[in-house]
Amino acid sequence: MVGRSALWSCLGLLLISLVEPAIMSCLVRAKYDPLVHDDPLAHKVKSTWRARDGESAEKIIANVSKVAHFVPRMWGVARGANGTEYVLFSWTRHANNRSHEEYAITWKTAPDGTIKIDSPYAKPIELGWRAFALSLIADEIKDSEKDVNRRFLHDQANFNFVTAVQGKLGDLLRLGSCTIVDSVGVDYSPKVNEEQTTKGDSWCVVLLVNCNIPGPDFCIRHGVIAFEKREGQDWEAKSFFATRIAAFPPGSWFDCIEPNEHEGYTDGEKAQKASTNERREQLRGAAH
């Protein structure tokens, strides 16, 4: 059984460092180059890189810009000090850009020619445009942005990129009469070092729900649903409610619960509700 420590490891996934300053400065210089749009490396990213659901970078950018504070800017290319080549796409939250804020999605070209996302905060893009949009909107709420698209955040169908034995998460929540009242995040955690093979890169989805069904109050009132996906593996339930959703069809989630089955979950889930923002800020500070 997955216990409280596993739940906390999933809830702690929030790395929002955007791109190394040296690379960002290269982007600022490169984006004004009229030849950058015809650069072969940038063209390779646009034409060959795909998310896990087959979406291209340009398709994802177009879709996300319709639902989040995501204003596309420029493509750029840069070369690191060690000769590593990067393709960068810059964006900002506001068209007028009065705050002069600028973010970047960075792709890195490996020696064997493969292209991978290099920006930890943007890694949810590998799961598709909905996952990336959800991660950005969740950050907008944390940053107290105005006119946040909460409707998109609360639409169960947008969580269908998470799959379990019983089906797609969004469909299961809808069939189980559950509404999303808050989304804690769609986050990514890189492995600490190359020798850490048991854990590896992982994505985590955590959200809170209210459900109009009989069941334990800590599940049907702001219940915590947490799923984690490690590199090359299926989604794995990391909270008590998530284990029930993964194992039983809607309508049977809380049948035959053993008296001690939820031990090790409830304390962590209750504490998570009170300290999510604090943990995010701690991780945000550590990322810079």
Secondary structure, DSSP 4 states (H G I P E B T S, - for coil): ---HHHHHHHHT--------HHHHHHHHHHTT-TTGGG-HHHHHHHHH-B-TTS-BHHHHHHHHHHHSS-EEEEEEEEE-TTS-EEEEEEEES-TT-TT---EEEEEEE-TTS-EEE--GGGGGGGG-HHHHHHHHHHHHHHTT-SS--HHHHT-GGGGTTSEETTEEHHHHHHHTTEEEEEEEEEEEE--SSTT-TTT-SEEEEEEEEEESSSS-HHHHTTEEEEEEEETTS-EEE-SHHHHHHHHS-TT-TTTT--TTTTTTTHHHHHHHHHHHHHHHHHHHHHH-
